[in-house]
Amino acid sequence: MSDAHRTKYIFFTGGVVSSLGKGIAASSIGRLLKARGYSVTIIKLDPYINVDPGTMSPFQHGEVFVTDDGAETDLDLGHYERFIDTNMSRHNNATTGQIYYDVIMRERRGVYLGKTVQVIPHITDEIKRRILQAGAGDKPFDVVLIEVGGTVGDIESLPFLEAIRQFTMEHGYAHVMNVHLTLIPYLHASGEMKTKPTQHSVMKLREIGLQPDMLLCRTELPISQDAREKIALFCSLPPEMVFEARDVDSIYAIPLLFEEAGVGQRVVNRLGLEPREPDLSRWRQFVRRIKNPTAFCRIAVCGKYTNLHDSYKSIIEAFVHAGVENDAKVELKWLDSEEIEKKDPDAFMQDVNGLLIPGGFGERGIEGKIAAIRFAREQGLPFLGICLGLQCAVIEFSRNRCGLEEANSTEFNPATPHPVIDLMETQASVVQKGGTMRLGAYRCQLQKNSLAYKAYKKTEISERHRHRYEVNNAYLQPLQAQGLKIAGINPENKLVEVIELPEHPWFVGVQYHPELKSRALAASPLFREFVAAALRCKLGRSENGGGAAF
């Protein structure tokens, strides 16, 4: 293969502190390359020893992002999909746990007979193999972007950084680029921006054998030309390869700011890619609509991790996308479901135009969610239940409309006399916790006379799942007799996927996670219609002074 047609690789590392935004930076540069017509994918290398984040608390790791092929991955893969509009897979997230597990399994099978298995070369070789795998296929990607989790200097990141050093040597400087994201703090007491943390971060990187080709400097204030030249001098790169990465109101503005600063062109030049004019017209329009909404609504999100918004990252972004498609700003009101258990829901929900119950696990806060759903059902408040949200809606309806007062899920009460939500048959014998739920994309057939069909405009859809419990089909008859509509089912196993209440202005529960497939330039159909219903609710309440009871 000629050099002009070889896959290019861009590595993203971070220094000084964590959570600087490497995933957003990688996604933004990916968007700039895609806007130039290049095929792009992104892989996240995570240093933790867990095989995946599936068994980790949201307080530890935030949201678990699920791909079509059923991988439980880092939340940054959600950013990748939303920015570059390309489906990720299990090949786009590699953890230390996965890498060591695969190497150890090979050792047990005798692949390394006679050899001592070591970090170098066996672990680093596996890391490099996974990087190459992410960019391979029937038609290899033009550019593969690789984000390395953690910060330079972390012990657990060292094998990844060594693998990058080897990868650069093996594939050649012309085909590999290193981008380093760092921090330039501003000391308010002295009124100075300090470049020393960046210098030390790059020095640590160079000790490992990596020289950054570009610096993205997180800063509150503009970087002066003197500071830029000082950073360039001490970090051994041209001043024009030092860029500021300022805080912005919307993460979706970052690709435009990078393009305006010249980041896209510098990346193209550095990798020897064919210069092309980027088409960012739709992206610019999207960002303009975020900044200039013509309407407003407030949605309550009722859950038990509401103090940690990263737990609901895809939901937050899905509301941004849906708001744009309705020319509206969607404000989220975070409600702790345990607090609702202590008071009447009316005290929390008088100023909202819709209620969303997100996915989750465990009994804590469940009764608060059920009480909130009852309020939404009886007051005609638009409602969207996702995964556990659907299950809570079925429990509430069973108790308060079907007369099954002790209805529950066997997840919360194994002895309930009315298990309207029950463990899936395929889950009954499962012992291991990691990667054993119903995961990934499954088909759903929609009824034509349903709100879901109106949203998707087709009778068959595919959405992503992550759950162990389902609606118990033994209770469908009494539920339907009281007005619950089964609007969508899985055609293979007849499991309930969508419920609706036709007598209600807009009441939808789904067993899947529609937020996971929402994109910046293509909002989730359900979120789009939910926001539209919330806007209608707001208008109706302002005209009538309240909502009707249902």
N, C-alpha and C positions, 0 to 999 in steps of 0.2 A: 504493500500500500504506500502511495506517495505521501510525503510529509503534508501536502496540501489537504489530503483527505483523511488524515489520522484524527482520532478522537482527542480532544483537548481536555485537560483536567485542571480545575481550580480548587485549591484547598483553602478553607476558612478556619483560622485559629483565633483564639481570644486570650487577652491578657489583663492583668491587674485585678479585675473583679469578674464575677460571673454575671449572667443575665444582661449582657451588654447588647444583645440582639443579633447574634451571628446568624440565626435562622432567618430573620427578616432581611439582613444584609445579603445573604446568599439568595434568598427568594427574589429580592429586588434586582440583583445583577442577572439572575436567571430570566426575569421578565424583560430586561433590556436586550439580552441576547435573543430571546424568542421574538421580540419585536423586530429584530433584524432578520428573522427568517431561519434562525438556527434551531435545530432540535436539541432540547435540553432536558436533563434529569438531575436530581439532587439526592445525595445519600447522607444520612446522619450516622456518625460513629459515636456511640455512647460508651463512656468509660466504666459504667457501673457493672457489677457482676451479676445482677439479675439477668435472666435470659431475655425478659422483656418487661415493660412497666405494668403488665396486666394484673399483677398481684400487689402492686404498690398503692399506698394510700394517696388520694389526691393531694393531701397536705405535703407529701413527699415529692410528688412528681407532676401534679396538675392533671390535666385531662389525658386519657388514653385515646389515641387516635387509631381507628380501625380502618384497614384498607379493604378493597374488594376481595382480595384473596384470604382474608381472615387473620391478618397479622395485627397484633396489638403493639402499637408503636408510639414513639415520642410525639408530643403535640406539635413539634416543628414540622412534621410531615403534613399537617393540616395547612400550615402557612405555605409550604411548597406547592400543594395542590391549588390553593386559592390564588396564588400569584402566577404560576406558570401554566395552570389549567391542564395538567398532565396527571393521570392516575399514578399514585405510588403503589408499591407492593412490598412484600416482605424483604425484597432485595434492596430496599431503600433505607433500611435501618439495621445496623449491626451493633451489637453490644459486646462488651468484654465477655459476658457470660456465654453468649452464643459462640464466640470465637474459641474460647477455651474448651467449651463443651465439644465442639466439632473436632478439635485437635485431639482431645482426650479419647473420643470415640474412635478416631483413626488409630490411635496408639493401641487401644484395646483390640481392634481388629487385626493388628499386626502390620499395619502399613509402614511403621517405622522400625521394624524388627532390626535389632542390632544397634540402634541409634539412641542416643540420649535426646529426649524431647526438650527443647529449650525455647525461651522467648524469641531469641534470634537463632535460627531462621524460621522456626515452625510457626510461631504466633504471628510474626510480621508477614510471613508468606500468606497466611490465611487472611490477614487484613487486606493485603494487596489483591488477593484473589477476589475478595468481595467487592472491592472498588471496581475492578475490571468487569465483574459480573453485572454490576449496576448499569454499566454503559453498553453492555453487549446486547445482542438480539439479532433478529433477521436483518434489521437495518440499524447498525450502531448509532448511538447519539453523537451529535457533533461535539457537544460539550457536556461533561459531567462535573457537577459542583459537589464538593465534599465538605460537610461541616463537622468539625471535631468538637465534641462536647467538653465542658470543663474549661479550665484555664491553663496556660503554659506554666509549668512548674509543678502541677499536680502529679503525684507519683503514678496514679492510675492511668494518666494520659500518655505516659512515656512510650509504651509500645506502639501507639498510634503515630506519634511524632517520628519515631524511628522508622516506621513503615513508610511514612511520607518522604523522609530523607532518601531511603532506598528507592522508592518509586520515582522520585525526581531524577536520581542518577540513572536509573534503568530506561526511563522513557525520554529523557533529554529535556534540557531547559526550554527548548522551543515549544514543548507540548505541555508543560506543567507550570502553573502559576500559583504563588502563595500570597493570600490576602490575610492580613492580620488586623483584627479589630481590637482597639485598645481605648483607654480612658485618659482624657486630659481634664483633670479636676480644676475647678475654679475656687480659690480660697477667698472667701468674702472678707475675712479679717484683714488680709494684706492687699486685696484687690488684684490678685495675680492668677494667671493660668499657669499650671505647673506641667511641664513636659517630662519631668524626670520619671514618673511612673511608666510612661510610654517607652522611654529610653531603656529602662531596666527590663521591661517586658520583652522588648526586641533583643536585648542582650541575652536574656535567658533562652530565647528561641534560637539565637545564633550559636549558643553553647551546645545545643542539641544537633546543630548542623543544618539549620534552616534559615535562609535569608528571605525576609518578606519582600515581595515585589511591589506591594501596594499596602498602604496603611489607611484604615478607616478609623478616624478618631472621634469617639463620642465626646461631645462637649456641649455645654449650655450656651456658650457664646462663640462668635466667629473667631477663627484662628487667624492671627495676624500673619503677614508675609514673613516677618522676622521669626516668629515661632515655627512656621512651616519650614523655613530654611534650616533652623536649628535642629528640628526633628529629623529632617532629611540628612543633615550632616552626621549626626550621631548614630543614625540608623542605617546609613550606607545605601540610600536610594535617592533618586532625583526628587526635587521639591514638587514637581508636577504629579508625582505618585503618592503624595500625602493629601488626603481628602478629609474634610470634616463631615461628621455624621451627627447633625443637630437633632435635638428632640423636636417632634412634630405633633400636630393635633391628630393626624391620621397616619397610620402605618402605610396606607396605600399611596400617600404622597411621596414616599421615599424613592421609588424608582424614578419619578420625575425630577426630584432634586438631584439624584445621582447623575441622571442624563444631562441635566443643565450644567452640572459641575464638570462633566467630561469623563465620568467613570466608564461609561459604556465604550466610548472610543478608545480609551487607554487599554481596556481589557482586550478589545479586538486587535489593537496594534501589538500588544505584548505577546499575544498568542499567534500572531501571523494569520489571523482570519481575514477573509475577504471583506473589505469595508462595504457596509450596506447602510442605507438610510433607514432608521427605525420608524415603524408605524406605531405610534403611541396615541393615536387619535381617540380610540374608544376608552383607553385608560384615563386620558385627560378628562374626557367627558364624565367618566365615573367619579373621579376625584372632585370635579366641579359640583356634581350633584350631591356628594357627601357634604360639601361645604355650604351649599345653598339650597337647603330643603324648603319646600313651600308649605309643608304641613308638619304636625307633631302629634305623637301619641306616646303613652306610657304603658309599658308592659310589666306586670309583676312576674318575677322568676322565683318560685318557691322551692327551696331545697335545703339541704343540711350542710352544704359546703359554700354557702353564699359569702362567707368572709374571705374566700380564696377564689377569685374570679378566674384564675387559670384552670380551675376544675371544669369550667363551662366555656372554654375558649372558642370552640367551634360554634356554639350557640350565640355567643356575643357577636362573632363575625357574621353569622348567618343573618342576624338582625340588621347589621350594617348593609349587607347586600339587599335584603328585602326592603329596607327603608329607601334605598336609592331607587329601586324599581317602582316604589310608590311615591317618589318625590317627597319623602318624609324623613324626619329625624325620629328615631326610636330611642326613647329613654328607658333604661331598665331600672326597675325598683326591686331590690334584692330583699326577699323575705325569708327569714329563718323559720323553717317549718316547726321547730320546737317552740318558738315563741308563739306561733299561732295556736298551739295546743293549750296555751295558758290563757288566751283571750279569744273573744269572738272575732272571726275573720273580717267582719264588717269594719273593725277598727283599723285594719291594715289595707283594705282594698277599695275604699271609697274613691280614691283619686287615680285609679288605674283603668285602662281601656281594654285590658286583656290579661289572661293568666296563662303562664306556661309552667308545667311541672316537668322537670328534666329527668333523665335517667339516674339510677343510683342503686345502692345495695344496702341491705340491713334494715332493721326495724326502727331505728332511731328517727323520730320526726314524722313517721308515717301518718299518724292520726292528724297531725297538722295539715299535711298535704290533702288528706281526704276531706277535712273540713273546708279547706280552701276551694276544692273542686265542687263541693256541694253549694257553696256560695255562688260560684260561677254558673253552675247549672241552673240554680233557682232564680238568679238575678239576670239571666240572659247575657252574661259577660263572655265574650269570645274566649275559647279555651283550646289550648293545644297540649296534649299529653304525650310525652316521648318515653317509650320503653316502660320504665316503672310508672311514669305518668299515666299511661294507658291502663296499667294494672290497678292503680289507685282509683281511676275513674270507674272501672268495672266493679271494684269493691264498694265504692260509694253508691253506685246505682243499685247494686244488689241489696244493700242494706236499706236504702231509703226509698226505693221505688218498687223493689220486688218483695219486700217484707222479709228478707233473709238477714235478720238483725245481726247474726254472728258471722256473716260472710267475711272471708279473709283470704290471704295468701298463705300457703303452707310454708313459705319462707319466714313469715312472721309468727304464725301460730300453727304448728304441725297438727294440732288436735282440733282445728276448727271444724264444726259440723257441716260447713258449706265452703269447701275449698274452690271458690270460683277462679282462683289463680293457683296453678299447681306446677310442680316440677315437670319439665318435659320428660317423656319416656326415655329418650336417648341420654338423659342426664342422670337417671336413677342409679346407675352403677359406676358413675364417675367418682374417683377418689382424688386424683390430682387436681390442684386448683389452677395451675398455669396453662393457658391456651386451650381450655377444654369446654368453654361455653359455646353457644351457637354464635359463631363469629363470621363476619364477612357479608358479601352480597348474596341476597336471595330474591327470588321472583315473588311478585305479588300481583294478583289479578283484582282489578277494581270494578265495582259496579258502575255502570254508566250514569245512573241517576244519583251520583254521590258528590260531595264536596271535594273528595280526593280526586275523582275523575275530572272535575271542573278545573282543579289546580294543575294536574299533570297533562290533561288533554289526550290521554291514551288509556287503554284498558289494562296494559301490562307494564309494570315498572320493575326496577331492580334497586333495592336500597340495602344499606349495611346494618348488620345486627350485632348486638353484644348482650346476651342474656341467657339465663337458665330456666326461667319460669315463663309460662304462657297462660292464656285464657283457657280454662277447663271447658272443653267442648260439651261436656255433660250438662252444662248449665246454659247452653245457648238458647234453648227453647223458652225458659222463663224470662231470660233477659230480653229476647226479641219480642216476646208477648207484651212486655211493658214499654216497648218503643225503642230499644237499643238496636241500632242498625249495624250489621256486619258488612262494612263497605269494601273490605279487601281481605283476601285469604291467600295463603301460600298454596299453589296448585299441587305441589308434590305431597305435602303431608296434611293439608286442610287446616293448618293453624291460622288463628285469627291474626291479621296484620293491621287492620284499620277498623275502628269503631266510630260511629257518628250518632248524633241525636237530631233527627229531622225536624223536631218541633222547636229546636233551639236556633238562634240566629247563626251561630258558627261554633260547633263543638266537635272536635276531632281528636281521637287518640290513635297513636301508631306504635306498633311494637318495635319498629326499626328506628334508626337515628338519621332523620333527613338532614340534619345540620352538617353531617360529615361530607356530603357531596355538594354543598353550597359553594359557589365560586364567586370571585369578585365580579366577573362579567356575566354570570349566570346564576342568579339567586335560586335557592331551593324553592320549588313551586309551592310547597306547603307553607313555608315561612312568608313568602310573598303574599299569599292569600290570607294568612293569619293577620298580617299587618294591615292589609286592606280592610279586613273585618273590624280590627281595632279602631281604625280611622272612622269607619261607619258608626261604630258604637259611640265614639267620642262626639261625633256630629249629632247622633240621636239623643244622647244625654244632654247636650247643650241646648237642644231644641225642646226636649220634653222634661228636663229636670231630673232625670233618673232612668233606670233601665226597667224593662218589664220582667215580671216573674214567670218562670217556666218550670 
